[in-house]
Amino acid sequence: MADLTRAELHVLLRTADRRDETAAMRTVSTTAHDGFDLHRIAVTSGNRTLPGMFVTPAGTTGPLPAVLYCHAHGNRYGIGAAELMEGRPALQEPPYGPVLARAGFAVLCIDMAGFGARQAEGTESALAKAALWRGRTLFGRMLDDLTAALDALAAHPSIDPARIATLGLSMGATHAYWLAALDDRIAACAHMCAFADIGPLIGTGAHDPHGIYMTVPGLLEKGDMGDVAALVAPRPQLVASGARDPLTPPDALNPALTRLRQAYESQGVSDALTVLTSPDTGHEETPRMREAVLGFLRLALRQPPPLTPPP
């Protein structure tokens, strides 16, 4: 099988042609906190308005390194972008928004279709089925919305567009590395608890617990998740997994990691790939993962550690 290409991904996802669209970030409200400012925002692009949160370090003007944070799923449709400030059970405390902002990063997170403030657009099932009937995918729509968020983030006057990373857990992890595979403006990506080849999952029936949002018809004729993440090379990438995670069992995780390592080795940048597998961990972030993510982002985005540890 020939190497999967970015152009093939765009065809499979049926992602929209956005070349004539301009994205912008509009601030709805701002609240000052200890060490950071929370901006409730709306990203506008074409006829879309994408609500979300933008967290920035207090007292800084930039240019700042930034993280496009992709929220998780967990069958908790009411959380959405609020995960950035409120966290969720599968994540360590405190939430990533305050932690990253106090470490000197700006962080943007938008609601995905069917989540948070966008639940009125329809359920995940209804949105996915409607997209498929129209020859599109809900996953492609989500990635297209994240691309609009990336456009707005890169254009923001406080942001250094050369230092933007993606980060996420579970559904957010899948979004993080797919978006990085599709767009070279992502300088680095870190993802947790969602990396596994789909082919082996189907072979054991373990694909069914994954949400229907992730269905991409025809992908397995071209490649698999390891091939998608391989498109991120040679840029820095962190993959964190739990060996007891039912969504990423070893027989699906290991072949994906093998393909990914091959991609980095073939380009002579093995050191740019960080793989962390926790032997007794399920579908959750561990303290070791949190430490690894923060260190990875500081190094990849050339952000020195704070003089004093964040509270």
Secondary structure by P-SEA (a helix, b strand, c coil): cccccaaaaaaaacccccccbbbbbbbccccccccbbbbbbbbbcccbbbbbbbbbcccccccbbbbbbbbbbccccccccccccccccccccccaaaaaaaabbbbbbbbccccccccccccaaaaaaaaaaacccaaaaaaaaaaaaaaaaaacccccccbbbbbbcaaaaaaaaaaaaacccccbbbbccccccaaaaaaaccccccccccccccccccccaaaaaaaacccbbbbbbbcccccccaaaaaaaaaaaaaaaaaacccccbbbbbbccccccccaaaaaaaaaaaaaaacccccccccc
